[in-house]
Amino acid sequence: MTSTTNQSTLLREDSDGVATLTMNRPPARNSLSREMLDRLLHEFDVIATDKTVRVVIIAATGPAFCAGHDMKQLRANPEEAYYKSLFALSSRLMKEIVDLPKPVIAQVHAIATAAGCQLVASCDLAVAARSAAFATPGVNIGLFCSTPLVALTRNVGRKRAMEMLLTGDAIDAETAAEFGLINRVVADDRLAAETLELATQIAEKSPLAIAIGKRAFYSQIDLEVGEAYDVAAEAMARNMLAHDAEEGIDAFLEKRAPRWEGR
């Protein structure tokens, strides 16, 4: 079943457990205006409790995936209170992607810069077209990419992240994969198909197991190893008590396909 909601800045299409959110501001290179941030946050809030959605894809239309924050909007509102509220809103979006109990995949074509690169780094997975490129170029206009570096440095090693941040130079998709910023590089004309294939593969798994696992992954990632194992062991025990784990193990032993109930 497919449903489509058409908004001026954001499109949503649902099909077979996968919700695709497509940023739709081509003339503004899909920059993260306040309106775009509000629309994305609204959709994530809805998706969080929508049991029909198991995986989310973030895509975009036009000549860029996302050019970061809307510079025209920022310059039109030169007030500290405005800046603080906007960057807090942006940070909330990035955290909500991490906290969402469903995997989020960035489907990246063309360029992803500054907060656009941050958006890619905040997603659980990222698939990029071979022609895609990534940069944190704020330093070139006197505005260091301080909020993008939070997600960037949690994906890319320190030296590589600092080089991107200090030079503002773009890296190509192959380099981004080597750095760990993205998972896969695919042919441009296969981007949507291969991203959907990956999303569909994940959507076939137990949604409860995925939710427990995603939470455990991010909860333990920055902990000391002993504390990390405590978090992981608790997650495993909780998962083992779930119906889906019983069903999955029984299905494995009986050599049949599992029937997930999400509990």
C-alpha positions as CSV (number, residue, x, y, z in Angstrom):
1,M,0.0,0.0,0.0
2,T,1.3,3.4,-0.9
3,S,0.2,6.8,0.4
4,T,1.5,10.2,-0.5
5,T,1.3,13.5,1.3
6,N,2.3,16.5,-0.7
7,Q,3.6,19.5,1.2
8,S,5.4,22.5,-0.3
9,T,8.7,21.8,1.4
10,L,8.4,18.1,2.2
11,L,7.0,15.1,0.4
12,R,6.1,11.8,2.1
13,E,5.4,8.5,0.5
14,D,4.8,5.2,2.3
15,S,5.1,1.8,0.8
16,D,5.5,-1.6,2.4
17,G,6.7,-0.4,5.7
18,V,9.1,2.2,4.4
19,A,8.3,6.0,4.7
20,T,10.3,8.2,2.3
21,L,10.6,11.8,3.3
22,T,11.7,13.9,0.3
23,M,13.0,17.5,0.9
24,N,11.4,19.6,-1.8
25,R,13.0,23.1,-2.0
26,P,15.1,22.8,-5.2
27,P,15.6,26.5,-5.7
28,A,17.0,26.8,-2.2
29,R,19.0,23.6,-2.6
30,N,16.9,22.0,0.1
31,S,18.4,24.2,2.8
32,L,17.1,23.7,6.3
33,S,14.9,26.6,6.8
34,R,12.8,26.9,9.9
35,E,9.8,25.6,7.9
36,M,11.8,22.6,6.6
37,L,12.9,21.8,10.1
38,D,9.4,22.0,11.4
39,R,8.0,19.8,8.7
40,L,10.7,17.1,9.2
41,L,10.2,17.2,13.0
42,H,6.4,16.8,12.5
43,E,6.8,13.8,10.3
44,F,9.3,12.1,12.6
45,D,6.9,12.7,15.5
46,V,4.1,11.1,13.5
47,I,6.3,8.2,12.3
48,A,7.5,7.4,15.8
49,T,4.1,6.0,16.8
50,D,3.0,4.8,13.3
51,K,3.2,1.0,13.5
52,T,3.0,0.6,9.8
53,V,6.3,2.4,9.3
54,R,9.4,0.3,10.0
55,V,12.2,2.2,8.2
56,V,12.5,5.9,7.1
57,I,14.4,7.2,4.0
58,I,15.4,10.8,3.8
59,A,15.8,11.9,0.1
60,A,15.7,15.2,-1.8
61,T,14.8,16.7,-5.1
62,G,16.7,19.1,-7.3
63,P,20.4,20.0,-7.7
64,A,21.5,19.3,-4.1
65,F,20.6,16.9,-1.3
66,C,20.9,19.7,1.3
67,A,23.0,22.8,1.4
68,G,22.8,23.3,5.1
69,H,21.0,26.1,7.0
70,D,19.2,28.7,5.0
71,M,21.7,31.6,4.9
72,K,19.2,34.1,3.6
73,Q,16.8,33.3,6.5
74,L,19.6,33.6,9.0
75,R,20.8,37.0,7.6
76,A,17.2,38.3,7.6
77,N,16.9,37.7,11.4
78,P,20.2,39.0,12.9
79,E,19.2,38.4,16.6
80,E,20.9,36.1,19.1
81,A,17.5,34.8,20.3
82,Y,16.6,33.8,16.8
83,Y,19.9,32.1,16.1
84,K,19.7,30.1,19.4
85,S,16.2,29.0,18.8
86,L,16.9,27.9,15.2
87,F,20.1,25.9,16.1
88,A,18.2,24.3,19.0
89,L,15.5,23.3,16.6
90,S,18.1,21.9,14.2
91,S,19.8,20.0,17.0
92,R,16.4,18.6,18.1
93,L,15.9,17.2,14.6
94,M,19.3,15.5,14.6
95,K,18.7,14.0,18.1
96,E,15.2,12.9,17.1
97,I,16.7,10.9,14.2
98,V,19.0,9.1,16.6
99,D,16.2,8.6,19.2
100,L,13.6,7.3,16.7
101,P,13.0,3.6,17.3
102,K,13.2,3.0,13.6
103,P,16.3,3.1,11.3
104,V,16.7,6.2,9.2
105,I,18.6,6.0,5.9
106,A,19.9,9.0,4.0
107,Q,19.6,8.7,0.2
108,V,22.2,11.2,-1.0
109,H,22.5,12.6,-4.5
110,A,24.6,15.6,-5.5
111,I,26.0,17.8,-2.6
112,A,25.4,17.6,1.1
113,T,27.1,20.5,2.9
114,A,27.3,21.9,6.4
115,A,24.0,21.0,8.2
116,G,23.2,18.9,5.2
117,C,26.3,16.8,5.9
118,Q,25.3,16.8,9.6
119,L,21.9,15.4,8.5
120,V,23.6,12.5,6.6
121,A,25.9,11.8,9.6
122,S,22.9,11.8,12.0
123,C,21.1,9.1,10.0
124,D,21.7,5.5,11.0
125,L,22.8,4.5,7.5
126,A,23.6,6.4,4.3
127,V,23.6,5.4,0.6
128,A,25.1,7.9,-1.9
129,A,25.2,8.3,-5.6
130,R,28.7,8.1,-7.1
131,S,28.4,11.8,-8.1
132,A,27.6,12.9,-4.5
133,A,29.9,15.1,-2.5
134,F,30.1,16.1,1.2
135,A,31.6,19.2,2.9
136,T,31.5,21.3,6.0
137,P,32.5,24.6,4.3
138,G,31.3,27.1,7.0
139,V,34.9,28.1,7.6
140,N,35.0,29.6,4.1
141,I,32.4,32.2,5.1
142,G,33.6,32.9,8.6
143,L,31.1,30.5,10.2
144,F,32.7,27.4,11.7
145,C,30.5,24.3,11.3
146,S,30.2,23.8,15.1
147,T,26.9,22.0,15.2
148,P,27.6,19.8,12.2
149,L,30.8,18.7,13.8
150,V,28.9,16.9,16.6
151,A,27.5,14.3,14.2
152,L,30.5,14.4,11.9
153,T,33.0,13.5,14.6
154,R,30.8,10.6,15.7
155,N,31.2,9.0,12.3
156,V,34.6,10.2,11.1
157,G,38.0,9.9,12.8
158,R,39.3,13.1,14.5
159,K,42.0,13.9,12.0
160,R,39.8,13.5,9.0
161,A,36.9,15.4,10.6
162,M,39.2,18.3,11.5
163,E,40.6,18.4,7.9
164,M,37.0,18.7,6.6
165,L,36.2,21.4,9.1
166,L,39.3,23.4,8.8
167,T,39.6,23.4,5.0
168,G,36.0,23.4,4.0
169,D,37.0,21.1,1.1
170,A,34.5,18.7,-0.3
171,I,35.1,15.0,-0.4
172,D,33.6,12.7,-3.0
173,A,31.4,9.7,-2.3
174,E,34.2,7.1,-2.4
175,T,36.2,9.1,0.1
176,A,33.1,9.6,2.3
177,A,32.7,5.8,2.3
178,E,36.3,5.3,3.2
179,F,36.0,7.8,6.0
180,G,32.9,6.0,7.4
181,L,30.5,8.9,6.7
182,I,28.4,6.8,4.4
183,N,27.8,3.0,3.9
184,R,27.5,2.5,0.2
185,V,28.3,4.2,-3.1
186,V,26.0,3.3,-6.0
187,A,25.5,4.3,-9.6
188,D,23.5,7.5,-9.9
189,D,20.7,5.8,-11.7
190,R,20.5,3.1,-9.1
191,L,20.4,5.3,-6.0
192,A,16.7,5.2,-5.2
193,A,16.3,1.5,-6.1
194,E,19.3,0.4,-4.0
195,T,18.3,2.6,-1.0
196,L,14.8,1.1,-1.1
197,E,16.2,-2.4,-1.4
198,L,18.3,-1.8,1.8
199,A,15.3,-0.3,3.6
200,T,13.0,-3.1,2.6
201,Q,15.5,-5.7,3.8
202,I,15.6,-4.0,7.2
203,A,11.8,-3.6,7.3
204,E,11.4,-7.4,7.1
205,K,13.1,-7.8,10.5
206,S,11.3,-7.6,13.9
207,P,10.5,-4.0,14.6
208,L,10.8,-4.6,18.3
209,A,14.2,-6.1,18.0
210,I,15.3,-3.2,15.7
211,A,14.0,-0.7,18.2
212,I,15.8,-2.3,21.2
213,G,19.0,-2.8,19.2
214,K,19.1,0.8,17.9
215,R,18.6,2.2,21.4
216,A,21.3,-0.1,22.8
217,F,23.7,0.9,20.0
218,Y,23.6,4.6,20.8
219,S,23.3,4.2,24.5
220,Q,26.6,2.2,24.7
221,I,28.6,3.8,22.0
222,D,30.4,6.4,24.2
223,L,30.6,4.4,27.4
224,E,33.5,2.7,29.0
225,V,33.6,-1.0,27.9
226,G,32.3,-2.4,31.2
227,E,29.3,0.0,31.2
228,A,28.7,-0.6,27.6
229,Y,28.4,-4.4,28.2
230,D,26.0,-3.7,31.1
231,V,23.7,-1.7,28.7
232,A,24.0,-4.4,26.0
233,A,23.3,-7.3,28.4
234,E,20.2,-5.5,29.7
235,A,19.0,-5.0,26.2
236,M,19.6,-8.7,25.3
237,A,17.7,-9.9,28.4
238,R,14.8,-7.6,27.6
239,N,14.8,-8.7,24.0
240,M,14.9,-12.4,24.9
241,L,11.7,-11.9,27.0
242,A,9.8,-10.5,24.0
243,H,7.4,-12.5,21.9
244,D,9.3,-11.7,18.7
245,A,12.4,-13.3,20.0
246,E,10.5,-16.5,21.0
247,E,8.8,-16.5,17.6
248,G,12.1,-15.9,15.8
249,I,13.9,-18.7,17.6
250,D,11.0,-21.1,17.1
251,A,10.9,-20.2,13.4
252,F,14.6,-20.8,13.1
253,L,14.4,-24.2,14.8
254,E,11.3,-25.2,12.8
255,K,12.8,-23.9,9.5
256,R,10.0,-21.5,8.6
257,A,9.5,-17.8,8.1
258,P,8.9,-15.8,11.4
259,R,5.7,-13.9,12.0
260,W,6.6,-10.7,13.8
261,E,4.1,-9.0,16.1
262,G,6.3,-6.2,17.4
263,R,6.0,-7.2,21.0
